[in-house]
Amino acid sequence: MKILNFGSLNLDYTYQVDHFVRPGETEASFSRTLACGGKGLNQSVALAKSGAEVYHAGAVGVQDGAILLDTLNRSGVNTQFVSQLDNTPSGSAFIQVTPGGENCIVLDGGANQAVSRTQIDDVLSHFVNGDWLVLQNEISELPYLMEKAHDIGMKIVLNPSPMNATVQKMPLGYVDYFLLNEEEAAVLASNAQSADVLEELSSRFPNAVIIVTLGAKGSVALKDGIRYNQEAYPVKAIDTVGAGDTFTGFLIGSLAEGVDLRDAMRLASKASSISVTRKGASTSIPELKEVIAALS
C-alpha cells in the first residue's frame, strides 16, 4: 500500500504585519521570509513525518523548483513523479501573518496549473487498487485525476481548499475521505445550519468519511453514522499557516497504517497543536516521535 499525494508545490513569501492590509492601504512589514509550501507539499511533508511512505506528484519550474524538490527529499518524500517545466515558474504564495498568528494568502498557480492528463496517466500507472490518493484544490485536471484513480480502485482523500467553483465539477461521489474546515464544510453542504453540516454531507456522500476541523474547538468526524469529537490541545499560537495540512498528513498517514479514526484524530490534533507554536508552514511540522512524546 502506497500513498500518492498529487498536489501543489509553492514558494511561500511570508510577511509579518501588524494587521491585514486594507483596500487602498500600504503597510510596511516587520519581516519577510521565503519558505517552501503549497498545501500539497505541506501535506506530503506531514505524511512523511507521520511515518508514511509517500510519493509526491506535481510540477515545478526548472529555474526555481530545486528548493522545493530538496525540501521534499530531505523530509523523506519520494519525488520521482514531480515534473520540471521550462518557461513556467513554480507556484507561489504571498502570506500576511499578524502578531496573533492569523493569516491570509494570495496564490499564483504557476506550474501547479500545468499538470496534464498525460502526466496523470503516467503517474497513476505506477499505483494499484488499495493505494491512497491525497488531493487538494491547487492543481489542474482534478476531475480527470479523480476519475482515473477511481477506475484503478485507489482510496481518494480530498481537501477541497481553496473552495471554489472547480470543486462542484469534481466527481465528489468517488471521495472516500473529506478533510474540511468549517467554512469549506458549510459551502459544500450548501450553507446548511452548522449543527446539520455533518449529517447533510454524510447524506450526500454516504460512502465517505467526513472530517471537519474547527480551529480552537478541535475537530469532528462522522463515519458510518458514528460521530467522533476531538478537543484541541490549548497552546499559544505563533503562526497558524500549515496547521490544517499538518492535521491532514498525520491523520491520513495514521489511517493508512490501520490506526482507528479516534486515535488518528487524537494524534493529528496534537501534531497540529505543535505546529502552530512555530513559524512557517512545512518547517513547523513536527516529527512523529515528538508528537508521541507530547501525548504521553
C-alpha positions as CSV (number, residue, x, y, z in Angstrom):
1,M,0.0,0.0,0.0
2,K,1.4,3.4,-1.1
3,I,0.2,7.0,-0.6
4,L,0.3,9.3,-3.6
5,N,-0.1,13.0,-2.9
6,F,-0.8,14.7,-6.3
7,G,-0.6,18.3,-5.2
8,S,0.8,21.8,-5.3
9,L,4.3,23.0,-4.7
10,N,4.7,26.7,-3.8
11,L,7.4,29.2,-2.9
12,D,5.9,30.9,0.2
13,Y,6.7,34.6,0.7
14,T,5.5,35.4,4.3
15,Y,5.2,39.0,5.6
16,Q,4.8,39.6,9.3
17,V,2.4,42.5,9.6
18,D,0.6,44.5,12.3
19,H,-2.8,43.8,10.6
20,F,-4.0,42.6,7.3
21,V,-3.7,45.2,4.6
22,R,-6.9,47.0,3.9
23,P,-8.1,48.2,0.4
24,G,-6.0,51.2,-0.7
25,E,-3.6,50.8,2.2
26,T,0.2,50.4,2.0
27,E,1.8,48.8,5.1
28,A,5.4,48.0,6.0
29,S,6.1,44.5,7.2
30,F,8.2,43.7,10.2
31,S,10.0,41.0,8.2
32,R,9.8,38.8,5.1
33,T,10.8,35.2,4.8
34,L,10.9,32.7,1.9
35,A,10.0,29.1,2.6
36,C,8.6,26.1,0.7
37,G,4.9,25.4,0.9
38,G,1.8,24.8,-1.0
39,K,-0.9,22.6,0.5
40,G,0.4,19.7,-1.5
41,L,4.0,20.0,-0.3
42,N,2.9,20.7,3.3
43,Q,0.7,17.6,3.4
44,S,3.4,15.4,1.8
45,V,5.9,16.5,4.5
46,A,3.4,15.9,7.2
47,L,2.6,12.4,5.8
48,A,6.3,11.6,5.7
49,K,6.9,12.9,9.2
50,S,3.9,10.7,10.4
51,G,5.9,7.7,9.3
52,A,4.0,7.1,6.0
53,E,5.6,6.0,2.7
54,V,4.5,8.9,0.5
55,Y,5.1,9.8,-3.2
56,H,4.5,13.3,-4.4
57,A,3.4,14.1,-7.9
58,G,3.0,17.7,-9.4
59,A,5.1,20.2,-11.3
60,V,7.7,22.9,-10.6
61,G,9.7,25.3,-12.7
62,V,13.2,24.4,-13.8
63,Q,14.6,27.8,-12.8
64,D,13.1,28.0,-9.3
65,G,12.0,24.5,-8.3
66,A,15.1,22.9,-6.9
67,I,14.5,24.2,-3.4
68,L,11.0,22.6,-3.4
69,L,12.3,19.2,-4.5
70,D,15.1,19.4,-1.9
71,T,12.6,20.1,0.8
72,L,10.5,17.1,-0.1
73,N,13.6,14.8,-0.4
74,R,15.0,15.9,2.9
75,S,11.7,15.1,4.6
76,G,11.7,11.6,3.2
77,V,9.2,12.1,0.3
78,N,9.7,10.3,-3.0
79,T,9.8,13.0,-5.8
80,Q,10.2,10.8,-8.9
81,F,6.7,11.9,-10.1
82,V,7.4,15.7,-9.9
83,S,7.7,17.2,-13.4
84,Q,10.2,20.1,-14.0
85,L,8.8,22.5,-16.6
86,D,10.7,25.0,-18.8
87,N,9.4,28.6,-19.2
88,T,6.9,28.1,-16.3
89,P,7.6,29.4,-12.8
90,S,6.8,27.3,-9.8
91,G,3.6,28.2,-7.9
92,S,3.9,30.9,-5.3
93,A,2.0,32.3,-2.3
94,F,2.1,35.7,-0.6
95,I,1.1,35.4,3.0
96,Q,0.3,38.0,5.6
97,V,0.7,36.9,9.3
98,T,-0.5,39.0,12.2
99,P,1.0,39.0,15.7
100,G,-1.9,36.9,16.8
101,G,-1.0,34.2,14.3
102,E,-3.8,34.7,11.9
103,N,-3.0,34.6,8.2
104,C,-4.4,35.5,4.7
105,I,-2.9,34.2,1.5
106,V,-2.8,35.1,-2.2
107,L,-1.8,32.3,-4.6
108,D,-0.3,32.2,-8.0
109,G,-0.7,28.7,-9.5
110,G,2.3,28.7,-11.8
111,A,3.4,25.2,-12.7
112,N,0.7,23.7,-10.4
113,Q,-1.8,24.7,-13.1
114,A,0.3,22.9,-15.8
115,V,-0.4,19.4,-14.6
116,S,-1.6,17.5,-17.8
117,R,-3.6,14.4,-18.5
118,T,-0.5,12.8,-20.0
119,Q,1.3,13.3,-16.7
120,I,-1.6,11.9,-14.7
121,D,-1.8,8.8,-16.8
122,D,1.9,8.2,-16.5
123,V,1.9,8.6,-12.7
124,L,-1.2,6.5,-12.0
125,S,0.3,3.6,-14.0
126,H,2.6,3.1,-11.0
127,F,-0.3,2.7,-8.5
128,V,-2.8,-0.1,-7.9
129,N,-6.1,-0.9,-6.2
130,G,-6.0,-0.1,-2.5
131,D,-3.3,2.6,-2.7
132,W,-4.2,6.1,-1.4
133,L,-4.5,9.3,-3.3
134,V,-4.4,12.6,-1.4
135,L,-5.7,15.7,-3.2
136,Q,-6.2,19.4,-2.6
137,N,-7.6,22.1,-5.0
138,E,-4.4,23.8,-6.1
139,I,-3.6,21.8,-9.3
140,S,-5.2,21.5,-12.8
141,E,-7.1,18.5,-14.2
142,L,-8.5,17.3,-10.8
143,P,-11.8,15.8,-12.2
144,Y,-9.8,13.7,-14.7
145,L,-7.4,12.6,-12.0
146,M,-10.2,11.5,-9.7
147,E,-11.9,9.6,-12.5
148,K,-8.8,7.7,-13.3
149,A,-7.9,7.0,-9.7
150,H,-11.4,5.7,-9.1
151,D,-11.1,3.4,-12.0
152,I,-7.9,1.9,-10.5
153,G,-9.6,1.5,-7.1
154,M,-7.5,3.9,-5.1
155,K,-8.8,5.4,-1.9
156,I,-9.4,9.1,-2.6
157,V,-8.8,11.8,0.1
158,L,-10.0,15.3,-0.8
159,N,-9.1,18.5,1.0
160,P,-11.0,21.0,-1.3
161,S,-9.0,24.1,-0.5
162,P,-9.3,26.7,-1.8
163,M,-13.1,26.1,-2.1
164,N,-14.3,27.5,-5.4
165,A,-16.5,26.6,-8.4
166,T,-14.0,24.0,-9.6
167,V,-14.9,21.7,-6.6
168,Q,-18.5,21.4,-7.9
169,K,-17.2,20.0,-11.2
170,M,-15.4,17.2,-9.4
171,P,-16.8,13.6,-9.2
172,L,-17.3,14.0,-5.4
173,G,-19.1,10.7,-5.1
174,Y,-15.7,9.0,-5.6
175,V,-14.2,10.6,-2.5
176,D,-13.6,8.3,0.5
177,Y,-12.4,10.9,3.0
178,F,-13.3,14.6,3.0
179,L,-11.0,16.8,5.0
180,L,-12.7,20.2,5.5
181,N,-12.5,23.3,7.7
182,E,-15.8,24.9,8.9
183,E,-16.1,27.3,6.0
184,E,-15.5,24.6,3.4
185,A,-17.9,22.2,5.0
186,A,-20.6,24.9,5.1
187,V,-20.2,25.7,1.4
188,L,-20.1,22.0,0.4
189,A,-23.3,21.5,2.4
190,S,-24.9,24.4,0.6
191,N,-24.6,26.5,3.8
192,A,-26.8,24.3,5.9
193,Q,-27.1,25.2,9.5
194,S,-23.8,24.4,11.3
195,A,-25.4,21.8,13.5
196,D,-26.6,19.9,10.4
197,V,-23.4,20.2,8.3
198,L,-22.0,16.7,9.1
199,E,-25.4,15.0,8.7
200,E,-26.0,16.9,5.4
201,L,-22.6,16.0,4.0
202,S,-23.0,12.4,5.1
203,S,-26.4,12.1,3.4
204,R,-25.0,13.5,0.2
205,F,-21.8,11.3,0.3
206,P,-22.9,8.2,2.2
207,N,-19.8,6.2,1.3
208,A,-17.4,8.9,2.6
209,V,-15.9,9.7,6.0
210,I,-16.5,13.4,6.8
211,I,-13.8,15.1,8.9
212,V,-14.2,18.8,9.8
213,T,-11.5,20.9,11.6
214,L,-12.9,23.5,14.0
215,G,-9.8,25.6,14.9
216,A,-9.6,26.1,18.6
217,K,-12.6,23.9,19.1
218,G,-10.9,20.9,17.8
219,S,-12.3,18.6,15.1
220,V,-15.3,16.3,14.5
221,A,-15.9,13.4,12.2
222,L,-18.8,11.2,11.0
223,K,-18.2,7.7,9.9
224,D,-20.9,5.0,9.4
225,G,-23.3,7.1,11.4
226,I,-20.9,7.4,14.4
227,R,-19.7,10.9,15.5
228,Y,-16.2,11.4,16.7
229,N,-15.2,14.5,18.6
230,Q,-11.6,15.6,19.3
231,E,-10.8,18.6,21.5
232,A,-8.0,20.9,20.5
233,Y,-4.9,21.0,22.7
234,P,-4.5,24.5,24.1
235,V,-1.3,26.3,23.1
236,K,-0.2,29.8,22.4
237,A,-0.4,30.2,18.6
238,I,2.5,31.9,16.8
239,D,1.7,31.1,13.2
240,T,-1.3,29.0,12.0
241,V,-0.1,28.6,8.4
242,G,0.1,24.8,7.7
243,A,-1.8,23.7,10.8
244,G,-4.6,22.1,8.7
245,D,-2.0,20.5,6.4
246,T,-0.2,19.0,9.5
247,F,-3.6,17.6,10.7
248,T,-4.4,16.1,7.3
249,G,-1.0,14.5,6.9
250,F,-0.9,12.9,10.4
251,L,-4.5,11.8,10.1
252,I,-4.2,10.1,6.7
253,G,-0.8,8.7,7.5
254,S,-2.2,7.1,10.6
255,L,-5.4,5.8,8.9
256,A,-3.3,4.3,6.1
257,E,-1.3,2.4,8.7
258,G,-4.5,0.9,10.1
259,V,-4.9,3.2,13.1
260,D,-8.6,3.7,14.1
261,L,-10.2,7.1,13.4
262,R,-10.5,8.2,17.0
263,D,-6.8,7.6,17.7
264,A,-5.8,9.1,14.4
265,M,-7.7,12.3,15.1
266,R,-6.0,12.5,18.5
267,L,-2.5,12.2,17.0
268,A,-3.3,14.7,14.2
269,S,-4.7,17.2,16.7
270,K,-1.6,17.0,18.9
271,A,0.7,17.4,15.8
272,S,-1.3,20.4,14.6
273,S,-1.1,22.0,18.1
274,I,2.7,21.7,18.0
275,S,2.9,23.2,14.5
276,V,1.1,26.4,15.4
277,T,3.7,27.2,18.1
278,R,6.3,27.6,15.4
279,K,6.8,29.9,12.4
280,G,6.4,28.7,8.8
281,A,4.4,26.0,7.0
282,S,6.4,22.9,6.2
283,T,9.1,23.9,8.7
284,S,6.7,23.9,11.6
285,I,5.6,20.3,11.2
286,P,6.8,18.0,14.0
287,E,8.3,14.5,13.8
288,L,6.2,11.6,14.9
289,K,8.4,10.8,17.8
290,E,7.9,14.4,19.1
291,V,4.1,14.1,18.8
292,I,4.0,10.7,20.6
293,A,6.2,12.1,23.4
294,A,3.9,15.1,23.8
295,L,0.9,12.8,24.0
296,S,2.5,10.7,26.7
